[in-house]
Structures are given as C-alpha cells and as structure tokens.
C-alpha cells in the first residue's frame, strides 16, 4: 500500500500543468491533466478568476505577473484543490501579445507540483499521523493548524504537524520524527540557533528570525521562526512556529533585480539625474557630478540649487518645483542656465517629476546639457545676420558706386576750369576716396575675398600697425605700448587682412579712451598657437552689448557703422583662429586673438 502511495506521489510531482490566463485574470485554457493534479476538470476552471484559487498571502505574486514581464525567478504559489486543501505549485510565466490588439496580453502558466500529497492520499496521510497523535493527545489540536509547527528537545524533533510535513515535502511524520533540525537548516544558521536555544532555556525571550531551510527534495525555502518553551513528558521542549516566506523572498529578489537594473540605467545615463528636496540636491548621478565640475558626491549633495542657477531663472525654478510638489502638474519641462564657475556657463533642458525623499515630497529632475545646441543656434543666427548684412551691403555698394563714379568723372573733366578752387577739389576727392573705402568694406561682407597666405613675421606686422596709428593716438593722448616675449614669431596669414584686423582693434581701443590712456599689446606663445592681447583702459562695453558683440551694425560710437568688429571676426575665422573679449565698465576691455604659428 505504501509503495502504491509513493508511486502515485512521484507521478504527481512529475506532472506539468499548462494554463492560459487572460490579462484580466480569467482562465482561458487548462490542460487535460488538471484533474490528476488539482482535482478540477477544464470545464470547472475555464472562465473563472485565477485569484479565487490562490492563497491570500500569494495573491501579490500572481498580480505581479500581470504588470511585470521581466521575471527572473519561478514563482511558488499555494493553489486551492477541489478537496479544500492547498497544494504548492511552482509556476513559470510567458506572455502572448497580438500585433493587432495592442492593449492587454495573455499569460501562459506552466505549473509543477511541489507538495507531494495528491488529492487522493489525504486519508492515508492522516492515518499515518494518528500514531503520533495518540501518544500525545494534548498535541492533537496542533495537527490541523494551517501553520507549520514542530516540537523539539535540544533540536531533536518530537512532534510535527501536517502543515510542517507539507512544508518540508515529507510523505509522513516518520520521515521527520527523531531527526535534528540541523538536518534541514542551512549550516550558516547553526551557531545562531544554538545561541537562541540556550537563551530560550535560560528563560529569556527570543524574537523572530529568518532562516534558510532545505526540504527533503533538496529545494531551499525561506522561513520566519518564532520559538517558545513547553512541557513534554515532564521536561522542557521547544515549540516552534514557522511561516513560509519563500514567495516573499523570491518577489524581493525580483524587486532587487529591478532596482539594480534601474540603478544601472541612472548611473550610466549621459543625462544628469538628480533629486531636489527643500531646494537642495540630495541625489546626483555620475553625469551630474561631471556637469557641475565637482570632484565627488559630497561636493554637491546638500548644496542649494540656487548657488548654481542663474539669477534670471530663480523665479521660474521656484514656480516649477512648487507646481510639481503641489500636484498642479505631473511633468514639467523648462530651460535654464547654470553658472558652474567664472569661466563656465551651462544651458540645460530640465524635466521634473514628483518623487519622495525619506517619506517627504521631493522632485526628481533630468537635466540635459544643451550648451552645444544653444551655441549652434547662436552661430546660425549670427550667420543669418551676416548673410542679410552681406546682401544689404552689396545693394548699398551697387547703388552708391554708380553715381559716385559719375560725380568723380565730371569733377575730373571740370578740374582745369576750377584751378582757383583747388583746395575745395582736394577735399571733395579725399572724401570721395573715403566713401570708396567704406564701400570696399561693405563688399567684404557681400562676397568672399581672395586670401593670399604667406609666411609673415607677426611682430613686424604689429609694429607697422602701431606706427600707422601712432599719430592718431598722440592726438588723443593715447600711448600704444607693446610687449613681446619673442621678436620672431612667424605665422601663415594674409598680411593685408591681418593689418585690417589690428587697425580695427587699435582704433577701437583709442576711441574708447577720449580722455587719454594706454593701449597694451602683448604676445604669448602657447603650444602651437600664439595669443595677441589688445587691452585698453577705456570705459568698457555694457553687458547688453558685450553678449551681442560682432553682430552687424552694432556699435556704441556716435559715427560708427558697426561693421569693423564683424569684419574682424570674419578675418580671424578665415585664419583658423579665435577671438574673445572680456570687458568691465569703468575698467576697460581686453581682446584676445589666438592664431596658429609656424615653428
């Protein structure tokens, strides 16, 4: 008889049950061997909710299948059989999606029995347990408890109830009685258990502990243990209650894997991800540390966000954070700039969503660096302005040059008859030549000029320009002072264009000091470049003009046309160089030109 039961149990343990469950949790299909395993035919189950058959403590696991398609572990659940008892089933899930029906999905469940008792052996198991119950009738009440319970003396099992037998996968109590609990408990817990046992027998209270046990079939389970003392045959013994938390542990592992995956996404994101709580950074990923030029996390965590945020964006940021925390908006996208240092300004696009920080309201932000995009937009805008200015300049030059040619021609014809007015004629021709020069500058904007590069001594070129403007400087009580580390710096350039560049810069510096002063010209050699620094002690450039410097027709001079610096930038660009300007009102301006030099 026992052999028949054993064979039946082993057959049931090898059964694999297949079911299809819809996205709303109803059985759509159940394999025909369902009656052998759980006592239901397919007709009994199809159309009914799966949650009606799952133990209350395991419902959250089933629900997770409907919302998470990234399961890394099989799920162990307790399923209600036809006879009213629960059987442990190990379940794996897969998903069916339709290309036509975009919403919802069906779930394929493959289930295998973990509990060895079939629906037909209940009476047998109860009969086998009667021998133990008869020896200690006072323990009979424990036999049918749904919670696993055992009684032991110094770890040796004296009594086990049916729930404990099922937990360990035993066919009868004979497989367990007389054995030591250490036969089933992971070795890493042995010393802790000995200590708890000693304290328990000394009359001390011991709390709840989590342990790892191993079933008879070798599968690991996680349990919570509560222990107390009782009297057995005139002696003290331990009565222990177990709570199977394997499903909870598996779910925690799934959550942990999900957290780790989420953490890796955050850590490896090229965008800055941060959390703001009470106007302070309380979390920042690696990209954020780099964005804000911090050496490590402590440099940023706890810092007020307004320490970095540009003052013009303070009010917008306050409104955005308030809207998120008050629930006015779930997501908000804004643009702002951050003052990282005196030399670095970063433009970002920010996405804000609500989150919590230690139970309090906070805001999670994603910052994307758009400085390059901003710079590109400014270059495109400047290029568009250059194009418009070029078209305008070409039109002006064409319209003025034709009548100007006629005026000069007729004046030359009239020249012999106007000898007594020679001084007036000289003035007229001089001004006409000046108009032609201005037209030539306009044409520089209108069409590309042929550039003739040749090896040139930069210091000689700077000396020639200084000598040319020395008289104009003396008239305004301005001295041009030069300081060069190396007198033989050679560069590959168009000499005429560079002369025009430095004439523009020197003249601007002289004009910026109506009460006199000094123009300092310095050259520095750095790596494969040479820097030419032109500094004045003038009135400086207003911030509103400084950020737009180089735009056409932008000038602070009463009689200026705003084309000089625009042409200067174009010349530097043609020579593969760069030009920057730094100015403070009341102190002066400094122009720095960087050009490649020849060894």
Buried (B, 14 or more C-beta within 10 A) or exposed (E): EEEEBEEBBEEBBEBEBBBBBBBEBBBBBBBEBBBBBBBBEBEBBBEBBBEEBBBEBBEEBBEBBBEEEEBEEBBBBBBBBEEEBBBBBBBBBEEEEEEEEEEEBBBBBBBBBBBBBBBBBBEBBEEBBEEBBEEBEEBBEBBEEEBBBBBBEEBBBBBBBBBBBBBBBBBBBEBBBEBEBBEBBEEEBEEEBEEBBEEBEEEEEBEEBEBBBBBBEEBEBBBBBBBEEEEBEEEEBBBBBBBBBBBBBBBEEBEEBEEEEEEEEBEEBEBBBBBBBEBBBBBBBBBBBEBBEBEEBEEBBEBEBBEBBBEEBEEEBEEBBEBBBEEEEEEBEBEBBBEBEEEEEBBBBBBBEBBEBEEEBBBBBBBBBBBEEBEEEEEEEBEEBBEEBBEBBBEBBEEBBEEBEEEBEEBEEEEEEEEEEEEEBEEBBEEBEEBBEBBEBBBBBBEEBEEEEEEBBBBBBBBEBBEEBBEBBEEEEBEBEEEBEEEEBBBBBBBEBBBBBBBBBBBBBBBBBEEEBBBBBBBBEEEEBBBBBBBBBBBBBEEEBBEEBBBBEBBEEEEBBBBBBBBBBBBBEBBEBBBEBBBEEEEBBBBBBBBBBEE
